[in-house]
Amino acid sequence: MAEAPAPQRSRTSIPRNPGRHDLGMKATLLFPDKDIVERFYVPLVYTACRTCYSELEPQEIFRRAVAGEVPPASMQRLISNVIESGHGSTIEHIVFTFALSGVSRTLSHQLVRHRAGVAFDQQSQRYVKYKGAATMLPATIAEGDPELRERYEEQVDGALGLYGELVSAGVPGEDARFVFPNATRTNLVMTTNLRALIHMSGLRLCTMAQWEIRRLFQLIRHEIFGVSPFLGAFLAPKCVPLGYCDEFNNRDEHCPIRPHKDNVLAAWAEKRDAARAAGRELPVT
């Protein structure tokens, strides 16, 4: 007997926004504050951009920008044009430092894979005694089969309980921590330049990203918007500046924010073939 065909996914079934759940994590911008960003950050990036195309010395460009001799709209227009052109070094001159708390070790293992332009310091499971360790509960488990949720919670609670017993028995924390599940929460300090932050956001705000880290970057984006809506606008899923989606798992376009590149290329090839059949060539830019 032939197997029934697999059910087709809805082409508009965008993965649920993790922001609908209170996950207990926090992202707090420690530095800079809004005043510093408004007074110096945009002028600094403007100076880096303008230096490439000006006979003026950088210090004079910066002085004019900070003194208000250059209209803010002019600075923002140049910065936008330079960023869109891919001249990313100009935005490596400004950095943001965040306090990240309540995220799981699952998330932190993903986050620290970002290395270029990013620095991390993380709460140590070796030197910190976790007397009241907290854990992350995925929504799929919280809202799923009650029996499975109970078993999950028993496993997690059992691991944390055993950790406490091991430490009380004199086992060093660096050894007792081996029983911790990936759900264990942790805290980090992260400093990143704007270029790296835009790159990370492009990957992690994508609907294909794992739900927890996607939520973290929604919170980070919110913090940047709080000090500069102009700079915050550059933090977006990578498909937004690209104009197409390049995620392999979205080839069916179940997330329809942007068309998949395979379909874009197929459409272009169809138009190219039609043009050639008519005796002309499509312009290539």
Secondary structure as a PSIPRED ss2 file (coil, helix, strand):
# PSIPRED VFORMAT (PSIPRED V4.0)

   1 M C   1.000  0.000  0.000
   2 A C   1.000  0.000  0.000
   3 E C   1.000  0.000  0.000
   4 A C   1.000  0.000  0.000
   5 P C   1.000  0.000  0.000
   6 A C   1.000  0.000  0.000
   7 P C   1.000  0.000  0.000
   8 Q C   1.000  0.000  0.000
   9 R C   1.000  0.000  0.000
  10 S C   1.000  0.000  0.000
  11 R C   1.000  0.000  0.000
  12 T C   1.000  0.000  0.000
  13 S C   1.000  0.000  0.000
  14 I C   1.000  0.000  0.000
  15 P C   1.000  0.000  0.000
  16 R C   1.000  0.000  0.000
  17 N C   1.000  0.000  0.000
  18 P H   0.000  1.000  0.000
  19 G H   0.000  1.000  0.000
  20 R H   0.000  1.000  0.000
  21 H C   1.000  0.000  0.000
  22 D C   1.000  0.000  0.000
  23 L C   1.000  0.000  0.000
  24 G C   1.000  0.000  0.000
  25 M C   1.000  0.000  0.000
  26 K E   0.000  0.000  1.000
  27 A E   0.000  0.000  1.000
  28 T E   0.000  0.000  1.000
  29 L E   0.000  0.000  1.000
  30 L E   0.000  0.000  1.000
  31 F E   0.000  0.000  1.000
  32 P C   1.000  0.000  0.000
  33 D C   1.000  0.000  0.000
  34 K H   0.000  1.000  0.000
  35 D H   0.000  1.000  0.000
  36 I H   0.000  1.000  0.000
  37 V H   0.000  1.000  0.000
  38 E H   0.000  1.000  0.000
  39 R H   0.000  1.000  0.000
  40 F H   0.000  1.000  0.000
  41 Y H   0.000  1.000  0.000
  42 V H   0.000  1.000  0.000
  43 P H   0.000  1.000  0.000
  44 L H   0.000  1.000  0.000
  45 V H   0.000  1.000  0.000
  46 Y H   0.000  1.000  0.000
  47 T H   0.000  1.000  0.000
  48 A H   0.000  1.000  0.000
  49 C H   0.000  1.000  0.000
  50 R H   0.000  1.000  0.000
  51 T H   0.000  1.000  0.000
  52 C C   1.000  0.000  0.000
  53 Y C   1.000  0.000  0.000
  54 S C   1.000  0.000  0.000
  55 E C   1.000  0.000  0.000
  56 L C   1.000  0.000  0.000
  57 E C   1.000  0.000  0.000
  58 P H   0.000  1.000  0.000
  59 Q H   0.000  1.000  0.000
  60 E H   0.000  1.000  0.000
  61 I H   0.000  1.000  0.000
  62 F H   0.000  1.000  0.000
  63 R H   0.000  1.000  0.000
  64 R H   0.000  1.000  0.000
  65 A H   0.000  1.000  0.000
  66 V H   0.000  1.000  0.000
  67 A C   1.000  0.000  0.000
  68 G C   1.000  0.000  0.000
  69 E C   1.000  0.000  0.000
  70 V C   1.000  0.000  0.000
  71 P C   1.000  0.000  0.000
  72 P H   0.000  1.000  0.000
  73 A H   0.000  1.000  0.000
  74 S H   0.000  1.000  0.000
  75 M H   0.000  1.000  0.000
  76 Q H   0.000  1.000  0.000
  77 R H   0.000  1.000  0.000
  78 L H   0.000  1.000  0.000
  79 I H   0.000  1.000  0.000
  80 S H   0.000  1.000  0.000
  81 N H   0.000  1.000  0.000
  82 V H   0.000  1.000  0.000
  83 I H   0.000  1.000  0.000
  84 E H   0.000  1.000  0.000
  85 S C   1.000  0.000  0.000
  86 G C   1.000  0.000  0.000
  87 H C   1.000  0.000  0.000
  88 G H   0.000  1.000  0.000
  89 S H   0.000  1.000  0.000
  90 T H   0.000  1.000  0.000
  91 I H   0.000  1.000  0.000
  92 E C   1.000  0.000  0.000
  93 H C   1.000  0.000  0.000
  94 I C   1.000  0.000  0.000
  95 V E   0.000  0.000  1.000
  96 F E   0.000  0.000  1.000
  97 T E   0.000  0.000  1.000
  98 F E   0.000  0.000  1.000
  99 A E   0.000  0.000  1.000
 100 L E   0.000  0.000  1.000
 101 S E   0.000  0.000  1.000
 102 G E   0.000  0.000  1.000
 103 V E   0.000  0.000  1.000
 104 S E   0.000  0.000  1.000
 105 R H   0.000  1.000  0.000
 106 T H   0.000  1.000  0.000
 107 L H   0.000  1.000  0.000
 108 S H   0.000  1.000  0.000
 109 H H   0.000  1.000  0.000
 110 Q H   0.000  1.000  0.000
 111 L H   0.000  1.000  0.000
 112 V C   1.000  0.000  0.000
 113 R C   1.000  0.000  0.000
 114 H C   1.000  0.000  0.000
 115 R C   1.000  0.000  0.000
 116 A C   1.000  0.000  0.000
 117 G C   1.000  0.000  0.000
 118 V E   0.000  0.000  1.000
 119 A E   0.000  0.000  1.000
 120 F E   0.000  0.000  1.000
 121 D E   0.000  0.000  1.000
 122 Q E   0.000  0.000  1.000
 123 Q C   1.000  0.000  0.000
 124 S C   1.000  0.000  0.000
 125 Q C   1.000  0.000  0.000
 126 R C   1.000  0.000  0.000
 127 Y C   1.000  0.000  0.000
 128 V C   1.000  0.000  0.000
 129 K C   1.000  0.000  0.000
 130 Y C   1.000  0.000  0.000
 131 K C   1.000  0.000  0.000
 132 G C   1.000  0.000  0.000
 133 A C   1.000  0.000  0.000
 134 A C   1.000  0.000  0.000
 135 T E   0.000  0.000  1.000
 136 M C   1.000  0.000  0.000
 137 L C   1.000  0.000  0.000
 138 P C   1.000  0.000  0.000
 139 A H   0.000  1.000  0.000
 140 T H   0.000  1.000  0.000
 141 I H   0.000  1.000  0.000
 142 A H   0.000  1.000  0.000
 143 E C   1.000  0.000  0.000
 144 G C   1.000  0.000  0.000
 145 D C   1.000  0.000  0.000
 146 P H   0.000  1.000  0.000
 147 E H   0.000  1.000  0.000
 148 L H   0.000  1.000  0.000
 149 R H   0.000  1.000  0.000
 150 E H   0.000  1.000  0.000
 151 R H   0.000  1.000  0.000
 152 Y H   0.000  1.000  0.000
 153 E H   0.000  1.000  0.000
 154 E H   0.000  1.000  0.000
 155 Q H   0.000  1.000  0.000
 156 V H   0.000  1.000  0.000
 157 D H   0.000  1.000  0.000
 158 G H   0.000  1.000  0.000
 159 A H   0.000  1.000  0.000
 160 L H   0.000  1.000  0.000
 161 G H   0.000  1.000  0.000
 162 L H   0.000  1.000  0.000
 163 Y H   0.000  1.000  0.000
 164 G H   0.000  1.000  0.000
 165 E H   0.000  1.000  0.000
 166 L H   0.000  1.000  0.000
 167 V H   0.000  1.000  0.000
 168 S H   0.000  1.000  0.000
 169 A C   1.000  0.000  0.000
 170 G C   1.000  0.000  0.000
 171 V C   1.000  0.000  0.000
 172 P C   1.000  0.000  0.000
 173 G H   0.000  1.000  0.000
 174 E H   0.000  1.000  0.000
 175 D H   0.000  1.000  0.000
 176 A H   0.000  1.000  0.000
 177 R H   0.000  1.000  0.000
 178 F H   0.000  1.000  0.000
 179 V H   0.000  1.000  0.000
 180 F C   1.000  0.000  0.000
 181 P C   1.000  0.000  0.000
 182 N C   1.000  0.000  0.000
 183 A C   1.000  0.000  0.000
 184 T E   0.000  0.000  1.000
 185 R E   0.000  0.000  1.000
 186 T E   0.000  0.000  1.000
 187 N E   0.000  0.000  1.000
 188 L E   0.000  0.000  1.000
 189 V E   0.000  0.000  1.000
 190 M E   0.000  0.000  1.000
 191 T E   0.000  0.000  1.000
 192 T E   0.000  0.000  1.000
 193 N E   0.000  0.000  1.000
 194 L H   0.000  1.000  0.000
 195 R H   0.000  1.000  0.000
 196 A H   0.000  1.000  0.000
 197 L H   0.000  1.000  0.000
 198 I H   0.000  1.000  0.000
 199 H H   0.000  1.000  0.000
 200 M H   0.000  1.000  0.000
 201 S H   0.000  1.000  0.000
 202 G H   0.000  1.000  0.000
 203 L H   0.000  1.000  0.000
 204 R H   0.000  1.000  0.000
 205 L C   1.000  0.000  0.000
 206 C C   1.000  0.000  0.000
 207 T C   1.000  0.000  0.000
 208 M C   1.000  0.000  0.000
 209 A C   1.000  0.000  0.000
 210 Q C   1.000  0.000  0.000
 211 W H   0.000  1.000  0.000
 212 E H   0.000  1.000  0.000
 213 I H   0.000  1.000  0.000
 214 R H   0.000  1.000  0.000
 215 R H   0.000  1.000  0.000
 216 L H   0.000  1.000  0.000
 217 F H   0.000  1.000  0.000
 218 Q H   0.000  1.000  0.000
 219 L H   0.000  1.000  0.000
 220 I H   0.000  1.000  0.000
 221 R H   0.000  1.000  0.000
 222 H H   0.000  1.000  0.000
 223 E H   0.000  1.000  0.000
 224 I H   0.000  1.000  0.000
 225 F H   0.000  1.000  0.000
 226 G H   0.000  1.000  0.000
 227 V H   0.000  1.000  0.000
 228 S C   1.000  0.000  0.000
 229 P H   0.000  1.000  0.000
 230 F H   0.000  1.000  0.000
 231 L H   0.000  1.000  0.000
 232 G H   0.000  1.000  0.000
 233 A C   1.000  0.000  0.000
 234 F C   1.000  0.000  0.000
 235 L C   1.000  0.000  0.000
 236 A C   1.000  0.000  0.000
 237 P C   1.000  0.000  0.000
 238 K C   1.000  0.000  0.000
 239 C H   0.000  1.000  0.000
 240 V H   0.000  1.000  0.000
 241 P H   0.000  1.000  0.000
 242 L H   0.000  1.000  0.000
 243 G C   1.000  0.000  0.000
 244 Y C   1.000  0.000  0.000
 245 C E   0.000  0.000  1.000
 246 D C   1.000  0.000  0.000
 247 E C   1.000  0.000  0.000
 248 F H   0.000  1.000  0.000
 249 N H   0.000  1.000  0.000
 250 N H   0.000  1.000  0.000
 251 R C   1.000  0.000  0.000
 252 D C   1.000  0.000  0.000
 253 E C   1.000  0.000  0.000
 254 H C   1.000  0.000  0.000
 255 C C   1.000  0.000  0.000
 256 P C   1.000  0.000  0.000
 257 I C   1.000  0.000  0.000
 258 R C   1.000  0.000  0.000
 259 P C   1.000  0.000  0.000
 260 H E   0.000  0.000  1.000
 261 K H   0.000  1.000  0.000
 262 D H   0.000  1.000  0.000
 263 N H   0.000  1.000  0.000
 264 V H   0.000  1.000  0.000
 265 L H   0.000  1.000  0.000
 266 A H   0.000  1.000  0.000
 267 A H   0.000  1.000  0.000
 268 W H   0.000  1.000  0.000
 269 A H   0.000  1.000  0.000
 270 E H   0.000  1.000  0.000
 271 K H   0.000  1.000  0.000
 272 R H   0.000  1.000  0.000
 273 D H   0.000  1.000  0.000
 274 A H   0.000  1.000  0.000
 275 A H   0.000  1.000  0.000
 276 R H   0.000  1.000  0.000
 277 A H   0.000  1.000  0.000
 278 A C   1.000  0.000  0.000
 279 G C   1.000  0.000  0.000
 280 R C   1.000  0.000  0.000
 281 E C   1.000  0.000  0.000
 282 L C   1.000  0.000  0.000
 283 P C   1.000  0.000  0.000
 284 V C   1.000  0.000  0.000
 285 T C   1.000  0.000  0.000
